[in-house]
């Protein structure tokens, strides 16, 4: 078959194609790897050089015409509902195109903060915020920690380098600084919680990090007593960890509360064991602190507490090492 005959035969067949199967048969016959155009092209290679050029040009034109005719027929048949199988195979597995996209979620520490602030919200607390870069007045002085107090040792705090004589700034070592910021702005009654990061140059181990999160609580009003504090901590622990946990106070010392306590929660484990775990510090707001912010300690009393968020998240989810929370290994994080 010469090239003109080939083109004419193809054109004729194209005009009669009525189904996708016929179109595919046409493609294989003319355009396929063992098709007629391939045979024509093989034949071309056998021709003497002077004929190659003229036949080559002609072959290209025919090839293009058949290719275009094929594409047109394909478009025509694809648009015709009778030629396309429109039935849906409901047993076919879903497309996996999105398999590499993982939806993100909040970090476990932030989930814990949200759960805790939600809970305290239900108990009538609102949320207050304070700066992470804090001055010594709010982090120490107003909290009854005078200049020579050992807690202010530069080895135990992250101070920010400043010119001599300039106000000293530091990365806050406790969210208790927010107690002062709130009392400066707001008159009692006060009932706030304040979550946020704190920084201490502690040696890192399974339960210590140099950056961690605390939630501070502060209640100041008339007639607030230690019973309110104890009830608040106990209700929080039972609501967060389960009705069967017990709480206890141990005498402790903080310069800004008097009396002060550390509070523990007793967890009951599946193997029958129970253990007391320290969750934070608390106490009755020291009258000196109230005076410092011009709140009358004869009229108002208050309580405060500070919780370690990482320790709470670890307890809640059975995480043994605080470092896992900061290594950002997705295999660990995606479990929560
Ligand atoms: C305080 O920081 C007091 N401001 C708490 C307070 C507030 C007392 C209000 C009274 C009234 P303490 O240093 O114990 O206290 O820290 C509180 C909690 O933070 C600890 O119980 C612990 O859960 C957590 N914590 C302390 N140091 C670290 C650390 N390096 N890494 C992780 N968590 C820590």
Boltz pocket constraint, residues with backbone or C-beta under 6 A from the ligand:
constraints:
  - pocket:
      binder: B
      contacts: [[A, 173], [A, 174], [A, 175], [A, 176], [A, 200], [A, 202], [A, 207], [A, 208], [A, 209], [A, 210], [A, 211], [A, 212], [A, 213], [A, 214], [A, 216], [A, 217], [A, 254], [A, 257], [A, 260], [A, 261], [A, 278], [A, 279], [A, 280], [A, 281], [A, 282], [A, 283], [A, 304], [A, 305], [A, 306], [A, 307], [A, 308], [A, 309], [A, 310], [A, 311], [A, 322]]
      max_distance: 6.0
